[in-house]
Amino acid sequence: MASYCYINGKITDSKNAGIAINDIGVLRGYGIFDYLRTYDKKPFLLNEHVERFQNSAKLLKLRIPLSKAEIKKIVDKLLKKNGFKEASFRLVLTGGPIVGNGLEYVESNPTFYIIADKFEELPKSYFEKGVKLITLEHQRIFPEIKSTNYITAVKTQEIRKKEKAFEILYTKNGNVLETTTANFFLVKNNKVITPKKNILMGTTRNFVVKFTKEKFGVEEREVKAKEIDTCDEAFITATNKDVLPVIRIDEKIIGNGKVGKVTKELIKMYNQEVKKNLI
Ligand SMILES: Cc1ncc(COP(=O)(O)O)c(C=O)c1O
């Protein structure tokens, strides 16, 4: 089945889409992206994703050739034209073709495209049984920017598979940060705790923090890796993972190795809140 994307002002069959071979995004890794999904065929947190994309662009001095309203319109068109049951969208922006000394680009000539794909849900059993993480000492470069640089994440997939882990949890100087593609939370004495520095501010993280605050209280702060040893529950959040329970980190079994009651409640609340926020 053909899939349609947006590139260079047009919606086209993805097979016919391409970028310049001297794009600074490819040659120097100078690019950003954002990733969102639909529920009930409606793009979820579209505003938040576009705003984060705009912020990443600003921090790297990249120019998005379209306004927020124009991007939203294209996402809508791609959604209708592709006809996926549920869809994901990846907005991608680079500096465009390399110029000058090979480390420069022309701000007015960016590469911008939007890929639409069928959205694949994670297996239900992951939410019922929880997943395993393994830790790695690492911090993403410019962590608050959703850059296209996932070199460490890609390179460590072999280790992740060998260890039968779902994702890798990054730690740095004794602090827990985030996983390869998700934000990290602990639960201790019914309080929900999550890092707030040197991470990507996840749209799902922020959404979860908002509705969790009233019911359980949330501490957004530096989280020590040692706190894993004494926590009651853990979970991760991301656009394509919702609220996903974690029951093991390296050799440490979290709680009693089963999905904890706060996490269960948050999964339920998440599904309800998503429904309320679909427009
Ligand atoms: C490094 C990193 N942190 C956190 C997240 C979670 O962000 P979001 O909830 O906006 O998907 C992602 C998502 O891909 C990510 O790549």
The ligand as an SDF file (V2000), in Angstrom:
LIG
                    3D

 16 16  0  0  0  0  0  0  0  0999 V2000
   15.1680   10.6350   24.5040 C   0  0  0  0  0  0  0  0  0  0  0  0
   13.6960   10.6940   24.6650 C   0  0  0  0  0  0  0  0  0  0  0  0
   13.1760   11.0390   25.8540 N   0  0  0  0  0  0  0  0  0  0  0  0
   11.8400   11.0910   26.0600 C   0  0  0  0  0  0  0  0  0  0  0  0
   10.9440   10.7830   25.0470 C   0  0  0  0  0  0  0  0  0  0  0  0
    9.4600   10.8380   25.3010 C   0  0  0  0  0  0  0  0  0  0  0  0
    8.8880   11.9380   24.6450 O   0  0  0  0  0  0  0  0  0  0  0  0
    7.3440   11.9560   24.2270 P   0  0  0  0  0  0  0  0  0  0  0  0
    6.5470   11.6480   25.4340 O   0  0  0  0  0  0  0  0  0  0  0  0
    7.1210   13.3470   23.7520 O   0  0  0  0  0  0  0  0  0  0  0  0
    7.1810   10.9450   23.1510 O   0  0  0  0  0  0  0  0  0  0  0  0
   11.4340   10.4340   23.7910 C   0  0  0  0  0  0  0  0  0  0  0  0
   10.5030   10.1230   22.7130 C   0  0  0  0  0  0  0  0  0  0  0  0
   10.8290    9.6790   21.6650 O   0  0  0  0  0  0  0  0  0  0  0  0
   12.8400   10.3850   23.5850 C   0  0  0  0  0  0  0  0  0  0  0  0
   13.3510   10.0280   22.4050 O   0  0  0  0  0  0  0  0  0  0  0  0
  1  2  1  0
  2  3  1  0
  2 15  2  0
  3  4  2  0
  4  5  1  0
  5  6  1  0
  5 12  2  0
  6  7  1  0
  7  8  1  0
  8  9  2  0
  8 10  1  0
  8 11  1  0
 12 13  1  0
 12 15  1  0
 13 14  2  0
 15 16  1  0
M  END
$$$$
